[in-house]
Amino acid sequence: MNYIIASYGPRSWDVNAGWRWMLRLGAIPAAAFPLSMVRAPESPRFLIQAGKTEEGFAVLEHIIGTEQARLRTDDIHASVKLETEMSHEFHDLFRPELQKALIIGTLIKA
């Protein structure tokens, strides 16, 4: 785009207006993206994780068909269940059995 502006515009454009055209043209996709996201559905994984299984299934069904959506929904349920079982909180780093490793790691990093 810069090549077109520099080649076909008058020489005064190079300094005075060329950068403005580049900025304006770059703003078009930057503005289009948030506007397009308004109509985009939530991801099926997010919906299932939030307890909205039917909505998540409907999105998947629209994309990949009914049978594949059932299989994928089951996979997502299993994945979400595994994540909740294995999740840890930040304060778990400060448990007594991890304090020595935490201190050594901090000293090495410093």
C-alpha positions in Angstrom: 0.0 0.0 0.0 2.8 2.3 0.8 4.3 1.6 -2.6 1.1 2.7 -4.3 0.9 5.9 -2.3 4.6 6.7 -2.9 4.5 5.8 -6.6 1.3 7.5 -7.8 0.9 10.4 -5.4 2.6 13.7 -5.9 5.9 14.2 -4.2 4.3 16.4 -1.5 2.3 13.4 -0.4 5.4 11.5 0.7 6.0 13.8 3.6 2.7 15.6 4.2 -0.1 13.1 3.5 1.4 9.7 2.8 1.6 8.7 6.5 -2.0 9.8 7.0 -3.3 7.5 4.3 -1.3 4.6 5.7 -2.8 5.3 9.1 -6.3 5.5 7.8 -6.0 2.4 5.7 -4.6 0.5 8.7 -7.5 1.6 10.8 -10.1 -0.1 8.5 -9.3 -3.7 9.5 -8.7 -2.6 13.1 -12.2 -1.2 13.3 -13.8 -4.1 11.3 -12.5 -6.8 13.7 -14.3 -5.6 16.9 -17.5 -4.9 14.9 -17.4 -8.5 13.4 -16.9 -10.0 16.9 -20.2 -8.6 18.0 -22.0 -11.2 15.8 -19.6 -14.0 16.5 -20.9 -16.7 18.8 -19.1 -17.7 22.0 -16.8 -20.7 21.6 -18.5 -24.1 22.3 -15.8 -24.9 24.9 -16.6 -21.7 26.8 -20.3 -22.3 26.7 -20.0 -25.8 27.9 -17.6 -24.8 30.7 -20.1 -22.1 31.8 -22.8 -24.8 32.0 -24.6 -23.8 28.8 -24.3 -27.2 27.2 -27.2 -26.9 24.9 -25.9 -23.6 23.4 -22.4 -25.1 23.0 -23.9 -28.1 21.3 -25.9 -25.9 19.0 -22.8 -24.0 17.9 -20.9 -27.2 17.3 -23.9 -28.7 15.4 -24.0 -25.7 13.1 -20.3 -26.0 12.3 -19.7 -29.8 12.1 -23.0 -31.6 12.1 -25.0 -33.5 14.7 -23.1 -36.7 15.1 -19.7 -35.0 15.3 -21.1 -32.4 17.6 -22.2 -35.1 20.1 -18.7 -36.6 20.1 -17.0 -33.3 20.4 -19.3 -32.2 23.2 -18.4 -35.4 25.1 -14.7 -34.7 24.6 -15.1 -31.1 25.8 -17.0 -32.3 28.9 -14.2 -34.7 29.7 -11.6 -32.1 29.2 -13.4 -29.5 31.4 -13.9 -32.1 34.1 -10.2 -33.0 34.1 -9.2 -29.4 34.2 -11.4 -28.7 37.2 -10.0 -31.7 39.0 -6.4 -30.8 38.4 -6.8 -27.0 38.9 -4.6 -25.3 41.4 -4.8 -21.9 43.0 -1.9 -19.3 43.3 -1.7 -19.8 47.0 -0.9 -23.5 46.5 2.6 -22.3 45.6 3.2 -21.3 49.2 2.4 -24.7 50.8 5.1 -25.9 53.3 6.3 -28.7 51.0 6.9 -26.3 48.2 8.6 -23.4 50.1 12.1 -24.7 49.7 11.8 -25.1 46.0 10.1 -21.7 45.7 12.9 -20.0 47.6 15.7 -21.7 45.6 14.0 -20.9 42.3 13.6 -17.2 43.4 17.2 -17.0 44.4 18.4 -18.5 41.2 16.3 -16.1 39.1 17.6 -13.1 41.1 
